Amino acid sequence: MSRERATDIVAEMVANVIAVSVEVGDTVAAGDQVLLLESMKMEIPVLTDQGGRIDKIRVGVGDVIQEGDILLTIIH
């Protein structure tokens, strides 16, 4: 019997959230874009490292995030 594991996607820098590409319950594959951030006038896509199901989204469009903030959680 396998157990689900949760993986948090964490902000690597201070940025603004300009798009959320997924909803809770969506299935994603490794490499899928889940968020789009803006920092220093550059757009930065946030990609998944592994596939799974979106469990929690902790940010929304217009939020200012800090380095180390948890952006969303994936169950796999």
C-alpha positions as CSV (number, residue, x, y, z in Angstrom):
1,M,0.0,0.0,0.0
2,S,1.5,3.3,-1.1
3,R,1.2,6.5,0.9
4,E,0.7,9.9,-0.6
5,R,3.5,12.4,-0.1
6,A,3.2,16.2,-0.1
7,T,5.8,18.4,-1.8
8,D,5.8,22.2,-1.3
9,I,6.8,24.5,-4.1
10,V,8.7,27.3,-2.5
11,A,9.5,30.8,-3.8
12,E,13.2,31.3,-4.7
13,M,13.0,35.1,-4.7
14,V,10.9,38.1,-3.9
15,A,8.3,38.5,-6.6
16,N,4.7,39.4,-7.5
17,V,2.3,36.7,-8.5
18,I,0.9,37.6,-12.0
19,A,-0.9,34.3,-12.9
20,V,-2.0,31.1,-11.3
21,S,-2.2,28.4,-13.9
22,V,-3.7,25.6,-11.8
23,E,-6.6,24.9,-9.4
24,V,-6.9,22.7,-6.4
25,G,-7.4,19.1,-7.6
26,D,-5.7,19.6,-11.0
27,T,-3.2,16.9,-12.1
28,V,0.2,18.1,-13.2
29,A,3.2,16.5,-14.8
30,A,6.9,17.2,-14.1
31,G,7.8,20.4,-15.9
32,D,4.3,21.9,-16.0
33,Q,4.0,25.6,-15.3
34,V,1.8,26.3,-12.2
35,L,2.5,30.0,-11.5
36,L,3.9,33.0,-13.3
37,L,5.9,35.5,-11.2
38,E,7.3,39.0,-12.0
39,S,10.5,40.3,-10.5
40,M,12.6,43.2,-11.7
41,K,10.4,43.5,-14.8
42,M,11.1,39.9,-15.8
43,E,8.5,37.1,-16.0
44,I,9.5,34.0,-14.2
45,P,7.5,30.7,-14.7
46,V,7.3,28.4,-11.7
47,L,7.5,24.8,-12.9
48,T,6.8,21.5,-11.1
49,D,9.7,19.1,-10.3
50,Q,7.4,16.1,-10.3
51,G,3.9,15.1,-11.2
52,G,1.0,14.9,-8.9
53,R,-2.3,16.5,-7.8
54,I,-2.5,20.2,-6.6
55,D,-3.5,20.0,-2.9
56,K,-3.3,23.6,-1.8
57,I,-2.6,26.9,-3.4
58,R,-1.3,29.5,-0.9
59,V,-1.0,32.5,-3.2
60,G,-3.1,34.5,-5.5
61,V,-2.7,37.0,-8.4
62,G,-1.4,40.3,-7.0
63,D,0.3,38.8,-3.9
64,V,3.8,39.8,-3.1
65,I,5.8,36.8,-2.1
66,Q,9.1,36.5,-0.2
67,E,12.0,34.1,-0.7
68,G,11.1,30.9,1.1
69,D,7.3,31.4,1.0
70,I,5.3,28.2,0.3
71,L,3.4,28.8,-3.0
72,L,1.5,25.6,-3.4
73,T,1.5,21.9,-2.3
74,I,1.4,18.9,-4.6
75,I,0.4,15.4,-3.5
76,H,2.0,12.5,-5.2
